[in-house]
Amino acid sequence: MRRPQRKRDVVMEQNYGELLTEIAKILQKKYAHMSEISRLTTEMAEELSRDDRVSVQMTLGMRGEELEKVRECDHKLHLFLSSVPPELREWLTEVIAGKVGSSEKYGKEGMLIVRLAGNTRTVWERTMTIDRHMNKRLAGADSFYTDR
């Protein structure tokens, strides 16, 4: 049986809820930018297979812009993480790194954060696979990904 919530606990949950909602918004933006990077990486692979260097240069520029937006999201996340209580910071850091599955303690906002972090990681891994394949095909033994 659950114990009745004290007023302090309710206030803490509301404050965490607001923080977690803001963090989820940032993660949603990061996911959108990572999805666009993945799309552009796939497009670039197709352009390379057609030996369309002009299009590759344009796509690289667009991908760079999206990467900058991801960096901005990461910076905002870092600022939020530095301002939350240690227990919440530890949980968020683990979730973002893909090391946590449980979010019961942080309610629906926590579940959303776990899902967004997982989806972002999946998109990133897919993008890295495509990028690794392209890079090895182009650079061979001099590839950035050699021995990685």
KAWO-V398637 format. One record per helix or strand of 2 or more residues. SS is the DSSP state (@ for helix, = for strand). FROM is the first residue (numbers start at 1). LEN is the number of residues. Records with the same first field share a line. If there is no record, write none. Layout:
SS: FROM-LEN, FROM-LEN
This chain:
@: 7-43, 53-31, 86-11, 104-39
